[in-house]
Amino acid sequence: MRETALVRFPILKTSESSYFTRFRRQVERERKRVLRRHQPDLDASGSAVDPSSLDPTVQVELDSRRRFRAWALNDQIGCVEIVADRGNVLHADISLKRRAFPRSSPEHRWRRPLEAEEILLFARIDGDLVMPGNQLSYVPVVEDLASNAQRLVRERGCGTRNAIVSTSPPGISAIDFASLHAAVIGAD
């Protein structure tokens, strides 16, 4: 039977709030390091600096380090695909980057840096029966698959203790799974 992915949810290493907290701390450390390098007579806090009194090259360097990085792209370690076949059962395929596989796994080993970013199938979670055409039967099954995938990645992944399966926006209940599944069933 041919299987088709109905929807794909990204797996992120951390939540949005913890990512941006970590990012702000990193920017502040970089700011202090740049100021100490260019103006060694400052105190350790670096808070007594008036931005208008800085040399323009130092100001440009500080501004370049403050650039905002896209959270969802930088923190993505894999994805969960909700898969349907021509029947009425959904299941989830979890794919992870090599670096997120368990350390004991042979997939965790790589030789070149780009191989660490390669995405491979990690696990398959069996789902439940749904009633094709009835949207209300899909939502609890998909929510259960997403939460089981998140639990599995947190327990078995490498460096993924805080991993989350990002289902928003728009959220699971906003996706019309019944129409998507009907298209899979109707396709030849």
N, C-alpha and C positions, 0 to 999 in steps of 0.2 A: 504494500500500500504506500502510496505517495504521501509524504507528510509535508505540511506547509506551516511556516511560522505565522501565527496570527498577529503577534505583537512582540516587540523587543524592549526590555527594560534594562537600562545600564546599571552595573554594579559599581558603586563608588567606594573608595577606601575610607572616607570619613564623611560626616554630615557637613552641610554648607557652613554652619556656624563655627564648627571647630576648624574647618579649613581656613576660613577668613581670620580667625583668631591667631592661628599659626602663621598665616601670611603677614598679619600686622606686626607680630613679634619679630619676624624675620626682617621686615622693612626697617623697623626701629633699630635692630642690631646693626644692619648695614649702614644706616644713617649715622649712628654713633661711630662706627669704624671709619667711615669716610671723613667725618669731622675731626676725629683724632689724628688721622693721617695728614690732613691739610692744615689743621690748626692745633698743634700739640699742646698749646698753653691753656686749652679749655679744661674744665673739670670733667670728671668721669661721666657725669650725667649728660653733658652736651646740651642742656636745656637753655643755657644763657646765650644762645646764638640768635642774632637777628638775621632773618633770611635776606634782607636787603643789603646787609653788610658783607655778605659772602662774595667771594670771587665768582665771576660768571661761570667759569669752568667747573667749579665745585657745585654750584647750583644746578648746572646741567647734569652732572653725575648723580646728584641726589634725586633729581626729577626722573632720571632714567630708571633708577632702582625702585621708584614708587609706582611703576606701571602695574596695572591690574592684570592678574592672570586669570584666565577662564577656569573656574572651579570644576565644572563638570567634565571638561576635556582633560585637565591635568590630573584629576583624581580617579579617572575611570580605570578599573582593573579588569573589567569583563562585562558580560551581559547575560541576562536570563531571557530565553525565548519561550513563549507559550506556543506550543506546537499542537496542531490538530491534524488528524488523518481524515479519511472519508467516513469514519465511524463517529461515535459520539463520546469519545474520551479525549481529554486534554492532558498533556504532560509538559514538563518544563525541561529544557536543555540549558545547563549552566556552562558557559564558556569563560575561561579565565586567561589572563596573560601568563606566560611561563613563570614570571617572577612571583606570581601569587599562588602557584601550586605549592603543596606541602614540600618542605625541604627534602624529605625522604623519597619523593616521587622522581622518577627519571625525567619527567617533563620539566622539572625545575632547573635542570642543568642546561647551560647554553655556552656557546663558544664565542660568539660575536655579540656586541651590545644590542644590536637590533633584534636579535633572536629573543631577548627578554621581553620584548613587546608583542611577540607573536601570540595570537589568541588560539587556544586549543579547547576542545571539549573536555570539561572537568567531570561532570556528572549528569545523570538524567533522573528526574524525580517523577514517579508515576502519579498521575492525577486521578480525577474522579469522573464519573459520568455526568454529562450535561444533557439537557433537553434542547436539541437544535430548534432554533426559532424563539426560545424563551430566554430573554436577556437576564432575568433574575436568577436563572440557574448557573450562569457563567461567573458572576461576580464573586460568590463565596469560593468557588473552585480556584479562580485566578488569584484571589487574595491568599488562599491557603498555599498555593504553589509558590508565590512570591515570598511569603514568610518562611516557608521551609527552605527555599533556596538561600535566603539571607542567613538563616540559622546554620545551614551546612557550610557556607563559605566562611562564616565567623569561626566555626569550630575547627575546620580542617585546612583553611587557607593559610598562607605564609604572610604575616604582617597584615591580617585582615580582621583583627579583633573588633573593630568598629565599623566594618563594612555595612553598607545599606543598599538595598535594592530600591532604586529611585523610581517610584511609580507616579510621580507628579512633576509638572503638570501634564496632562489634565486630570490624572487620577484614574483608578481602575473603573469606578462606576460611570465615568464619562465616555468610555470606549464601548462602541457597539459591537460586542463580540458575536452576537447572533447573526448580524449581516456578514461579518467577516467569515464566520464558519459556514454560513449558507453558500458563500461564494466558493469555498473550498470543496464542499460537498457537491455543488453543481458543476464544478469544472471537470472536464474529462481528461 
